[in-house]
Amino acid sequence: MNKFATFLVLFFVALPIVCAQSRNATRPPNIVLVLIDDYGWADTGCYGSTYHRTPNIDALAARGMRFTDAYAAAPVCSPTRAALMTGKHPARLHLTDWLPGRDDKPNQKLARPTIRQELPLAETTLAEALQKVGYKTAHIGKWHLGNAGFEPEKQGFDLNVAGDHTGTPLSYFAPYQRDGRFMPKLESAPPGEYLTDRLTTESERFIEQHKDQPFFLYLSHYTTHIPMKAKAELIAKYRALPKPERGQNNPVYAAMIESMDESIGRLMRKLEQAGIADNTVFIFTADNGGLATPEGPDTPATTNAPLRAGKGYLYEGGIRVPLIVTWPQRIKAGGVHRTPVNSMDLFATAVEIAGLKNTTGVDGMSLLPLLTGRGNLTRDALYWHYPHYSNQSINGGHFDQPGAAIRQGDYKLIEFYQANHVELYDLKHDLSEQRDLARSRPQQAQKLRQKLAAWRASVGAQMMTLNPNYKAAK
């Protein structure tokens, strides 16, 4: 082969790479946000799990930054999803429970406030903000933020697959229907196809179709929400392993996680194949802690140890979640950050990444200074407000779970509305929240309780009232 022919071969081999690099240098980064349902802080290998197999998530963490003290905006799903979409506290939105929420029961002393049954169209969603600056937007998976008229397509998403008002999938295996109703755009599917795999395929298709323009992909997996359903061969694999006497040991849940981890690997490979991995921000997180109480077959799903409790509780197991962010051009690989952050921060983070500076009216803060190592957050405290009896606390035999919480520095205070008492913990020395310091440090407890009350007033938080139908147990 002569020199000219060799040059031509090398030129045409290198041309796609050069074009991809040029394209990436002149356009805003893509944003891929993967939200896992009911997935615990300790369920991933890089967060300490020795039972679950998560090589792809662990590889994701090795490529970017892992947050040790990331929190969901609420201990249940819909409020966190609303906060993530708007950057606002669920208390400010008056959307503080899963939709439609639990009805009041005669054995509960307090009645819940009336909450919004959808994310209002008047709110600016993350998809709408990004859409205005040229992003193509896709919602794939669980929505759970409103019925007809409030679907993802009405909230800034160009594409919606599988998202509607429901909080659980109609089926984890095809056909994806129940009583003749199909999940949106999943009417056609090979018999027996697994939902996690299908949602990943739809995500890959969206990436391929829009690789030449900035896009926002919100993959909101239904897994690992009940009902616990997984591929038979994976369940058998985990059942064949020696079962730990303590800690995580649920083979069905582990199988669901393995399929979800495979999804992450597929997305990472697709971005690489499309030549856009270096110009893509990849965010992995969960909507609340893992399900640690009985709630149907094959539950409890997990244990969040060393954290206390799980989904439905304001203890750490209910609200602390994994958060991993990668961006090869800007975030140093292998980073670990211990600053407390919240899922509502992802709105401000994403819009700043996209080049928007104005986030007036949102409660979250951009994490870009932490991610790039160029600064810190100036936030004084994190807050939670959950004026509801959760399914999980009732199933766990507790009736004092409605309440609020504040974390300032290493101190965390939980206020319980029914019993009208508080608990105070030093998370630096007591991550498992076993030593209540409220009596031994009353001044600290009082200070945080006052800050919590002032914050509730500032956001217009709705409070519980006495239940007129309450009947004390005999």
DAVEN-V290022 format. One record per residue. N is the residue number from 0. PSI is psi in whole degrees, -180 to 180 (NA if undefined). OMEGA is omega in whole degrees, -180 to 180 (999 if undefined). Layout:
BEGIN
N|PSI|OMEGA ; N|PSI|OMEGA
END
This chain:
BEGIN
0|127|-180 ; 1|172|-175 ; 2|-37|-179 ; 3|-41|179 ; 4|-41|178 ; 5|-42|178 ; 6|-44|-179 ; 7|-42|179 ; 8|-49|-179 ; 9|-36|-180 ; 10|-48|-176 ; 11|-24|173 ; 12|-41|-176 ; 13|-22|-174 ; 14|-48|180 ; 15|-36|-179 ; 16|-45|180 ; 17|-43|180 ; 18|-42|179 ; 19|-42|180 ; 20|-41|179 ; 21|-43|180 ; 22|-45|-178 ; 23|-31|-177 ; 24|-18|-173 ; 25|5|-179 ; 26|157|178 ; 27|156|-179 ; 28|148|170 ; 29|156|178 ; 30|122|175 ; 31|118|180 ; 32|117|179 ; 33|120|180 ; 34|125|180 ; 35|142|-175 ; 36|128|175 ; 37|43|-176 ; 38|122|-171 ; 39|156|179 ; 40|-36|-175 ; 41|15|-174 ; 42|-5|-176 ; 43|148|-180 ; 44|-45|-178 ; 45|-9|173 ; 46|8|172 ; 47|-7|-179 ; 48|134|175 ; 49|-3|-179 ; 50|-43|-178 ; 51|145|-180 ; 52|110|-176 ; 53|55|-176 ; 54|-34|-177 ; 55|-39|176 ; 56|-40|178 ; 57|-39|178 ; 58|-36|177 ; 59|-45|179 ; 60|-37|-180 ; 61|-24|-179 ; 62|-15|-175 ; 63|-136|-176 ; 64|136|177 ; 65|129|178 ; 66|129|-180 ; 67|-25|-175 ; 68|50|177 ; 69|144|-176 ; 70|149|167 ; 71|155|-179 ; 72|-14|-180 ; 73|163|179 ; 74|3|176 ; 75|175|-161 ; 76|-60|-170 ; 77|-44|179 ; 78|-41|178 ; 79|-41|-180 ; 80|-39|177 ; 81|-41|179 ; 82|-40|179 ; 83|-41|-178 ; 84|-28|-173 ; 85|-17|-175 ; 86|12|-176 ; 87|152|176 ; 88|139|173 ; 89|-35|180 ; 90|-39|179 ; 91|-35|-179 ; 92|-12|-174 ; 93|37|177 ; 94|84|-168 ; 95|3|179 ; 96|167|174 ; 97|150|-176 ; 98|134|5 ; 99|-4|179 ; 100|167|179 ; 101|139|171 ; 102|153|176 ; 103|142|-179 ; 104|152|-179 ; 105|-22|-178 ; 106|9|179 ; 107|127|-177 ; 108|-29|-174 ; 109|151|177 ; 110|142|-179 ; 111|154|173 ; 112|160|175 ; 113|122|-177 ; 114|159|174 ; 115|143|-179 ; 116|11|178 ; 117|161|172 ; 118|118|-174 ; 119|142|178 ; 120|-22|180 ; 121|-21|178 ; 122|142|174 ; 123|116|180 ; 124|165|177 ; 125|-40|179 ; 126|-42|180 ; 127|-41|179 ; 128|-43|-179 ; 129|-34|179 ; 130|-37|-178 ; 131|-21|179 ; 132|25|169 ; 133|6|180 ; 134|140|165 ; 135|140|-171 ; 136|140|179 ; 137|134|170 ; 138|123|-179 ; 139|115|179 ; 140|-143|-173 ; 141|134|177 ; 142|-71|173 ; 143|38|180 ; 144|29|176 ; 145|157|-178 ; 146|-156|-177 ; 147|132|-177 ; 148|-10|-179 ; 149|25|-180 ; 150|169|178 ; 151|-35|180 ; 152|-23|179 ; 153|-4|-174 ; 154|26|172 ; 155|4|-179 ; 156|127|177 ; 157|-31|-178 ; 158|138|173 ; 159|124|175 ; 160|119|172 ; 161|2|-176 ; 162|127|175 ; 163|-155|-174 ; 164|-13|-172 ; 165|151|-180 ; 166|-12|178 ; 167|152|180 ; 168|148|174 ; 169|-30|175 ; 170|144|174 ; 171|-13|179 ; 172|143|179 ; 173|145|4 ; 174|141|-175 ; 175|71|-176 ; 176|161|174 ; 177|130|180 ; 178|37|177 ; 179|-3|179 ; 180|128|-178 ; 181|154|170 ; 182|139|-174 ; 183|129|178 ; 184|19|175 ; 185|28|-178 ; 186|-27|-180 ; 187|124|-179 ; 188|145|176 ; 189|138|-180 ; 190|132|177 ; 191|-1|178 ; 192|141|-178 ; 193|134|-173 ; 194|-43|-180 ; 195|-41|178 ; 196|-42|-177 ; 197|-42|179 ; 198|-33|177 ; 199|-41|177 ; 200|-43|178 ; 201|-36|178 ; 202|-43|177 ; 203|-40|180 ; 204|-42|179 ; 205|-44|179 ; 206|-46|-179 ; 207|-41|-177 ; 208|-26|-173 ; 209|24|-178 ; 210|-18|-178 ; 211|13|177 ; 212|157|180 ; 213|139|-180 ; 214|157|174 ; 215|114|177 ; 216|118|177 ; 217|97|177 ; 218|105|-175 ; 219|88|-175 ; 220|141|171 ; 221|-35|177 ; 222|139|16 ; 223|36|-179 ; 224|151|173 ; 225|155|2 ; 226|141|-180 ; 227|110|-180 ; 228|133|-180 ; 229|173|178 ; 230|136|-175 ; 231|-40|-177 ; 232|-33|178 ; 233|-38|176 ; 234|-44|180 ; 235|-37|179 ; 236|-46|-178 ; 237|-30|177 ; 238|-25|179 ; 239|-15|179 ; 240|152|173 ; 241|128|-176 ; 242|120|178 ; 243|141|178 ; 244|-32|180 ; 245|160|178 ; 246|-160|-177 ; 247|130|-178 ; 248|25|-178 ; 249|108|-176 ; 250|-31|179 ; 251|-45|178 ; 252|-43|179 ; 253|-38|179 ; 254|-39|176 ; 255|-41|180 ; 256|-40|-179 ; 257|-41|177 ; 258|-39|177 ; 259|-41|178 ; 260|-38|175 ; 261|-36|177 ; 262|-44|179 ; 263|-42|179 ; 264|-41|179 ; 265|-41|179 ; 266|-43|179 ; 267|-43|179 ; 268|-39|-180 ; 269|-42|178 ; 270|-40|178 ; 271|-46|-178 ; 272|-33|180 ; 273|-8|178 ; 274|22|-175 ; 275|10|-178 ; 276|-39|-177 ; 277|-18|180 ; 278|32|-180 ; 279|128|172 ; 280|125|-178 ; 281|121|-178 ; 282|130|180 ; 283|126|179 ; 284|-173|-178 ; 285|163|-175 ; 286|-18|175 ; 287|-179|-178 ; 288|171|-179 ; 289|152|-180 ; 290|112|-174 ; 291|12|178 ; 292|160|178 ; 293|132|177 ; 294|60|180 ; 295|-179|-178 ; 296|144|176 ; 297|28|174 ; 298|156|6 ; 299|146|-179 ; 300|-39|-172 ; 301|175|165 ; 302|139|-179 ; 303|10|-179 ; 304|139|14 ; 305|1|179 ; 306|154|-178 ; 307|138|173 ; 308|-154|-176 ; 309|-154|-179 ; 310|137|179 ; 311|-5|-178 ; 312|153|175 ; 313|0|169 ; 314|167|-173 ; 315|-36|-179 ; 316|-20|-180 ; 317|-22|-173 ; 318|-18|178 ; 319|133|-173 ; 320|162|173 ; 321|148|173 ; 322|120|179 ; 323|133|180 ; 324|129|175 ; 325|146|174 ; 326|91|-171 ; 327|-32|-178 ; 328|-23|-171 ; 329|-27|-175 ; 330|126|-180 ; 331|137|-178 ; 332|145|173 ; 333|16|-179 ; 334|150|176 ; 335|128|-179 ; 336|137|-177 ; 337|7|176 ; 338|132|176 ; 339|128|179 ; 340|169|-174 ; 341|153|-178 ; 342|-26|178 ; 343|-15|178 ; 344|-18|-175 ; 345|-27|176 ; 346|-56|-178 ; 347|-35|179 ; 348|-49|-176 ; 349|-42|-178 ; 350|-32|176 ; 351|-40|176 ; 352|-36|-180 ; 353|-4|177 ; 354|5|179 ; 355|134|-178 ; 356|-27|-173 ; 357|106|176 ; 358|37|180 ; 359|135|176 ; 360|-5|178 ; 361|155|-179 ; 362|-25|-180 ; 363|165|180 ; 364|146|178 ; 365|134|178 ; 366|4|-176 ; 367|-39|177 ; 368|-39|179 ; 369|-42|-176 ; 370|-36|-177 ; 371|-4|180 ; 372|21|-176 ; 373|6|-180 ; 374|-177|-180 ; 375|172|175 ; 376|148|-180 ; 377|12|-176 ; 378|139|-178 ; 379|-39|-175 ; 380|163|172 ; 381|148|-175 ; 382|151|174 ; 383|148|178 ; 384|116|-177 ; 385|83|-176 ; 386|56|-174 ; 387|153|168 ; 388|119|-177 ; 389|156|174 ; 390|-38|-175 ; 391|-40|-179 ; 392|-36|177 ; 393|-46|179 ; 394|-30|179 ; 395|0|176 ; 396|19|-179 ; 397|137|-180 ; 398|16|-179 ; 399|24|-173 ; 400|-25|177 ; 401|136|-178 ; 402|-161|-179 ; 403|165|180 ; 404|155|175 ; 405|137|170 ; 406|121|175 ; 407|115|-174 ; 408|-130|179 ; 409|-8|-179 ; 410|139|176 ; 411|129|178 ; 412|135|175 ; 413|128|176 ; 414|125|-179 ; 415|121|-172 ; 416|-41|-176 ; 417|-48|-177 ; 418|-10|-180 ; 419|50|176 ; 420|168|-179 ; 421|157|172 ; 422|141|-177 ; 423|133|-179 ; 424|148|173 ; 425|99|-173 ; 426|-25|179 ; 427|-38|-177 ; 428|-4|-176 ; 429|68|-178 ; 430|-30|-177 ; 431|0|177 ; 432|56|-180 ; 433|-18|-176 ; 434|98|-180 ; 435|121|-176 ; 436|9|-174 ; 437|-38|-179 ; 438|-36|-178 ; 439|-21|178 ; 440|64|-174 ; 441|-34|-179 ; 442|-41|178 ; 443|-43|179 ; 444|-44|-179 ; 445|-41|179 ; 446|-47|-179 ; 447|-35|178 ; 448|-38|178 ; 449|-40|177 ; 450|-40|179 ; 451|-44|178 ; 452|-42|180 ; 453|-40|178 ; 454|-44|179 ; 455|-44|179 ; 456|-38|-176 ; 457|-29|-179 ; 458|2|-180 ; 459|38|-178 ; 460|137|177 ; 461|135|-177 ; 462|161|176 ; 463|159|177 ; 464|169|178 ; 465|138|180 ; 466|112|-177 ; 467|-16|-180 ; 468|15|-177 ; 469|135|176 ; 470|113|-179 ; 471|143|179 ; 472|138|-179 ; 473|NA|999
END
